[in-house]
Amino acid sequence: MSTAAGTSPSSAPSLRVAQLVPRTEAEGPGHRFALWVQGCALRCPGCCNPEMFAFERGTVMTVEDLAARVLATPGIEGLSLLGGEPFSQPGPAADLCERVRAAGLSIMVFTGFTLAELKAQAHPDVERLLATVDLLVDGRFEKDQPETRRRWIGSRNQVMHFLTPRYSPDEPRFSAPNTAEVHFVDGKLVINGWPELANRLRP
């Protein structure tokens, strides 16, 4: 498993980040801070974020700075981690989620691994990251199985795991229509949300 640059004991824990959207309703329940990590070894065909595959790209940001930025964002319900692959950087991702969760915000993570695969790794940082997660969407993206009914899910094989009582699948917002959003973040056009629709909006 790969780890982020800047995570040695002599330096501050850091994540290699591909993209940030400080406030979105397209990446989980409520208004959320969405963070896409850089790097993914799974490289699912048809992924809507192939530019996030390479581990050497993106921007290295300290966990301290990221946590401060999340917690300074008013009116958000939680943090969503996407990618790339969040479990490719489990130590710093766990550090970030622990800080955010301690402040009362919820955690949602999208991963290409299945929950069974993550548990089978028996990696302490993977276990620590999983312990912070309220909602986990797991499984490879299958381009030939686009999901059209469930919200925030890319393909039909993927599963949403409710790992804590914080959310319930019976909540009406979990069955609302899927959406995509367009944002300008740091002068850059960002399109996020339901992968099929987001891909149609891209030039």
TORMAR-991702 format. One record per residue (C-alpha): residue in one letter; chain; x, y, z. Coordinates in steps of 0.001 Angstrom, whole numbers, plus 500000, padded with zeros to 6 digits. Example, Ala and Ser with C-alpha at 12.3 -4.5 7.8 and 13.67 -1.06 7.14 Angstrom:
BEGIN
atom aa:A	ch:A	px:512300	py:495500	pz:507800
atom aa:S	ch:A	px:513670	py:498940	pz:507140
***
This chain:
BEGIN
atom aa:M	ch:A	px:500000	py:500000	pz:500000
atom aa:S	ch:A	px:501326	py:503439	pz:499084
atom aa:T	ch:A	px:501626	py:506222	pz:501608
atom aa:A	ch:A	px:501704	py:509966	pz:501143
atom aa:A	ch:A	px:504845	py:512012	pz:500990
atom aa:G	ch:A	px:505679	py:513847	pz:504169
atom aa:T	ch:A	px:504470	py:511242	pz:506655
atom aa:S	ch:A	px:507777	py:510334	pz:508304
atom aa:P	ch:A	px:508013	py:510784	pz:512079
atom aa:S	ch:A	px:510223	py:513842	pz:511581
atom aa:S	ch:A	px:507685	py:515744	pz:509502
atom aa:A	ch:A	px:504087	py:516828	pz:509844
atom aa:P	ch:A	px:501517	py:514281	pz:508594
atom aa:S	ch:A	px:500354	py:515261	pz:505121
atom aa:L	ch:A	px:498067	py:514141	pz:502331
atom aa:R	ch:A	px:498667	py:514370	pz:498614
atom aa:V	ch:A	px:495489	py:516141	pz:497479
atom aa:A	ch:A	px:494029	py:516252	pz:493979
atom aa:Q	ch:A	px:491067	py:518569	pz:494512
atom aa:L	ch:A	px:488987	py:520356	pz:497134
atom aa:V	ch:A	px:485402	py:521596	pz:497067
atom aa:P	ch:A	px:484660	py:523332	pz:500380
atom aa:R	ch:A	px:480881	py:523115	pz:500138
atom aa:T	ch:A	px:478889	py:520614	pz:498079
atom aa:E	ch:A	px:475622	py:518670	pz:498233
atom aa:A	ch:A	px:476663	py:516242	pz:495468
atom aa:E	ch:A	px:479079	py:514066	pz:497484
atom aa:G	ch:A	px:477000	py:512834	pz:500399
atom aa:P	ch:A	px:474257	py:513892	pz:502806
atom aa:G	ch:A	px:473913	py:517573	pz:503648
atom aa:H	ch:A	px:476422	py:520285	pz:502827
atom aa:R	ch:A	px:479867	py:518707	pz:502895
atom aa:F	ch:A	px:483519	py:519545	pz:502461
atom aa:A	ch:A	px:484752	py:517215	pz:499686
atom aa:L	ch:A	px:488416	py:516250	pz:499390
atom aa:W	ch:A	px:489796	py:514121	pz:496556
atom aa:V	ch:A	px:493111	py:512441	pz:497360
atom aa:Q	ch:A	px:495712	py:511921	pz:494640
atom aa:G	ch:A	px:496776	py:508438	pz:493578
atom aa:C	ch:A	px:494981	py:505185	pz:492837
atom aa:A	ch:A	px:496467	py:501801	pz:491964
atom aa:L	ch:A	px:493080	py:500265	pz:491068
atom aa:R	ch:A	px:492578	py:502458	pz:487966
atom aa:C	ch:A	px:489051	py:501329	pz:487142
atom aa:P	ch:A	px:488283	py:501594	pz:483396
atom aa:G	ch:A	px:485891	py:504474	pz:482765
atom aa:C	ch:A	px:486732	py:506261	pz:486020
atom aa:C	ch:A	px:485650	py:509901	pz:485858
atom aa:N	ch:A	px:488885	py:511011	pz:487565
atom aa:P	ch:A	px:491746	py:509360	pz:485613
atom aa:E	ch:A	px:493914	py:512413	pz:486230
atom aa:M	ch:A	px:493945	py:511347	pz:489877
atom aa:F	ch:A	px:495558	py:507931	pz:489204
atom aa:A	ch:A	px:499215	py:509057	pz:489296
atom aa:F	ch:A	px:500660	py:509159	pz:492813
atom aa:E	ch:A	px:503224	py:511846	pz:491994
atom aa:R	ch:A	px:500663	py:514486	pz:490988
atom aa:G	ch:A	px:498514	py:516667	pz:493215
atom aa:T	ch:A	px:499501	py:518984	pz:496041
atom aa:V	ch:A	px:500972	py:517913	pz:499377
atom aa:M	ch:A	px:499011	py:519541	pz:502218
atom aa:T	ch:A	px:499484	py:519025	pz:505936
atom aa:V	ch:A	px:496748	py:517347	pz:507923
atom aa:E	ch:A	px:496777	py:520293	pz:510315
atom aa:D	ch:A	px:496076	py:522784	pz:507529
atom aa:L	ch:A	px:493402	py:520593	pz:505945
atom aa:A	ch:A	px:491617	py:520043	pz:509259
atom aa:A	ch:A	px:491682	py:523766	pz:509970
atom aa:R	ch:A	px:490226	py:524472	pz:506542
atom aa:V	ch:A	px:487435	py:521921	pz:506977
atom aa:L	ch:A	px:486530	py:523108	pz:510457
atom aa:A	ch:A	px:486546	py:526769	pz:509386
atom aa:T	ch:A	px:483922	py:526103	pz:506692
atom aa:P	ch:A	px:480549	py:527269	pz:508049
atom aa:G	ch:A	px:477357	py:525258	pz:507823
atom aa:I	ch:A	px:478764	py:521904	pz:506716
atom aa:E	ch:A	px:477570	py:518557	pz:508010
atom aa:G	ch:A	px:480693	py:516582	pz:507345
atom aa:L	ch:A	px:483707	py:515618	pz:505271
atom aa:S	ch:A	px:483649	py:513363	pz:502197
atom aa:L	ch:A	px:486882	py:511704	pz:501065
atom aa:L	ch:A	px:487107	py:510599	pz:497452
atom aa:G	ch:A	px:489833	py:510016	pz:494905
atom aa:G	ch:A	px:491963	py:508732	pz:493676
atom aa:E	ch:A	px:491851	py:506200	pz:496481
atom aa:P	ch:A	px:491588	py:507432	pz:500087
atom aa:F	ch:A	px:492891	py:504132	pz:501455
atom aa:S	ch:A	px:496153	py:504588	pz:499527
atom aa:Q	ch:A	px:497075	py:507160	pz:502203
atom aa:P	ch:A	px:495428	py:505615	pz:505266
atom aa:G	ch:A	px:497620	py:507128	pz:507987
atom aa:P	ch:A	px:497233	py:510820	pz:507181
atom aa:A	ch:A	px:493635	py:510260	pz:506041
atom aa:A	ch:A	px:492881	py:508736	pz:509460
atom aa:D	ch:A	px:494622	py:511654	pz:511176
atom aa:L	ch:A	px:492433	py:514111	pz:509273
atom aa:C	ch:A	px:489193	py:512220	pz:509831
atom aa:E	ch:A	px:489877	py:511786	pz:513542
atom aa:R	ch:A	px:490265	py:515557	pz:513923
atom aa:V	ch:A	px:487132	py:516296	pz:511918
atom aa:R	ch:A	px:485077	py:513630	pz:513679
atom aa:A	ch:A	px:486186	py:514925	pz:517085
atom aa:A	ch:A	px:484669	py:518288	pz:516155
atom aa:G	ch:A	px:481272	py:516638	pz:515605
atom aa:L	ch:A	px:481240	py:516388	pz:511811
atom aa:S	ch:A	px:480381	py:513195	pz:509941
atom aa:I	ch:A	px:482752	py:511231	pz:507711
atom aa:M	ch:A	px:481917	py:509649	pz:504341
atom aa:V	ch:A	px:484522	py:507793	pz:502276
atom aa:F	ch:A	px:484356	py:506493	pz:498704
atom aa:T	ch:A	px:486751	py:503606	pz:498007
atom aa:G	ch:A	px:487388	py:501197	pz:495168
atom aa:F	ch:A	px:488237	py:498457	pz:497653
atom aa:T	ch:A	px:485464	py:496387	pz:499178
atom aa:L	ch:A	px:484974	py:496538	pz:502913
atom aa:A	ch:A	px:486013	py:492883	pz:503112
atom aa:E	ch:A	px:489264	py:493657	pz:501263
atom aa:L	ch:A	px:490041	py:496524	pz:503605
atom aa:K	ch:A	px:489424	py:494416	pz:506702
atom aa:A	ch:A	px:491535	py:491579	pz:505280
atom aa:Q	ch:A	px:494542	py:493889	pz:505026
atom aa:A	ch:A	px:494685	py:494012	pz:508833
atom aa:H	ch:A	px:496606	py:497282	pz:508486
atom aa:P	ch:A	px:496442	py:499449	pz:511634
atom aa:D	ch:A	px:496044	py:502709	pz:509704
atom aa:V	ch:A	px:493302	py:501209	pz:507529
atom aa:E	ch:A	px:491521	py:500048	pz:510673
atom aa:R	ch:A	px:491970	py:503477	pz:512236
atom aa:L	ch:A	px:490510	py:505209	pz:509184
atom aa:L	ch:A	px:487564	py:502799	pz:509033
atom aa:A	ch:A	px:486851	py:503512	pz:512711
atom aa:T	ch:A	px:486125	py:507158	pz:511847
atom aa:V	ch:A	px:483728	py:506462	pz:508968
atom aa:D	ch:A	px:479961	py:506895	pz:509217
atom aa:L	ch:A	px:479251	py:506070	pz:505556
atom aa:L	ch:A	px:481443	py:503953	pz:503287
atom aa:V	ch:A	px:480755	py:503511	pz:499572
atom aa:D	ch:A	px:482857	py:500559	pz:498435
atom aa:G	ch:A	px:483719	py:498564	pz:495315
atom aa:R	ch:A	px:485345	py:499081	pz:491930
atom aa:F	ch:A	px:483626	py:501405	pz:489479
atom aa:E	ch:A	px:482073	py:499314	pz:486691
atom aa:K	ch:A	px:481471	py:501490	pz:483636
atom aa:D	ch:A	px:478985	py:498983	pz:482172
atom aa:Q	ch:A	px:476817	py:499078	pz:485312
atom aa:P	ch:A	px:475940	py:502770	pz:485820
atom aa:E	ch:A	px:473770	py:503343	pz:488877
atom aa:T	ch:A	px:470578	py:505283	pz:488113
atom aa:R	ch:A	px:468536	py:504846	pz:491300
atom aa:R	ch:A	px:470724	py:505176	pz:494371
atom aa:R	ch:A	px:472141	py:508570	pz:495226
atom aa:W	ch:A	px:475923	py:509199	pz:495320
atom aa:I	ch:A	px:476700	py:505746	pz:493891
atom aa:G	ch:A	px:478654	py:505353	pz:490640
atom aa:S	ch:A	px:477852	py:501766	pz:489594
atom aa:R	ch:A	px:475323	py:499118	pz:490607
atom aa:N	ch:A	px:477872	py:496770	pz:492173
atom aa:Q	ch:A	px:478936	py:499350	pz:494743
atom aa:V	ch:A	px:477556	py:499186	pz:498276
atom aa:M	ch:A	px:476832	py:501907	pz:500819
atom aa:H	ch:A	px:477743	py:500705	pz:504308
atom aa:F	ch:A	px:476169	py:502497	pz:507276
atom aa:L	ch:A	px:478960	py:501919	pz:509791
atom aa:T	ch:A	px:477476	py:504035	pz:512598
atom aa:P	ch:A	px:473910	py:504995	pz:513602
atom aa:R	ch:A	px:474478	py:508560	pz:512404
atom aa:Y	ch:A	px:472632	py:507957	pz:509131
atom aa:S	ch:A	px:469845	py:505632	pz:508028
atom aa:P	ch:A	px:469057	py:504425	pz:504498
atom aa:D	ch:A	px:465421	py:505270	pz:505231
atom aa:E	ch:A	px:466144	py:509010	pz:505260
atom aa:P	ch:A	px:464425	py:510720	pz:502289
atom aa:R	ch:A	px:467633	py:512437	pz:501181
atom aa:F	ch:A	px:469186	py:509071	pz:500390
atom aa:S	ch:A	px:466579	py:508493	pz:497671
atom aa:A	ch:A	px:466545	py:512015	pz:496182
atom aa:P	ch:A	px:467688	py:512451	pz:492557
atom aa:N	ch:A	px:471389	py:512431	pz:491781
atom aa:T	ch:A	px:473009	py:515750	pz:490968
atom aa:A	ch:A	px:476200	py:517222	pz:489565
atom aa:E	ch:A	px:477656	py:520625	pz:490435
atom aa:V	ch:A	px:479932	py:523157	pz:488812
atom aa:H	ch:A	px:482293	py:525173	pz:491034
atom aa:F	ch:A	px:485132	py:527613	pz:490603
atom aa:V	ch:A	px:487777	py:526692	pz:493190
atom aa:D	ch:A	px:491006	py:528715	pz:493290
atom aa:G	ch:A	px:490329	py:529898	pz:489741
atom aa:K	ch:A	px:489780	py:526359	pz:488441
atom aa:L	ch:A	px:486539	py:524911	pz:487046
atom aa:V	ch:A	px:485526	py:521824	pz:489040
atom aa:I	ch:A	px:482648	py:519526	pz:488079
atom aa:N	ch:A	px:481633	py:517018	pz:490731
atom aa:G	ch:A	px:478762	py:514747	pz:491663
atom aa:W	ch:A	px:477085	py:511838	pz:489920
atom aa:P	ch:A	px:479816	py:510455	pz:487616
atom aa:E	ch:A	px:477643	py:509865	pz:484520
atom aa:L	ch:A	px:476183	py:513373	pz:484581
atom aa:A	ch:A	px:479480	py:515003	pz:485578
atom aa:N	ch:A	px:481183	py:513384	pz:482590
atom aa:R	ch:A	px:478511	py:514791	pz:480260
atom aa:L	ch:A	px:479140	py:518294	pz:481600
atom aa:R	ch:A	px:482894	py:518115	pz:481053
atom aa:P	ch:A	px:484200	py:519796	pz:477861
***
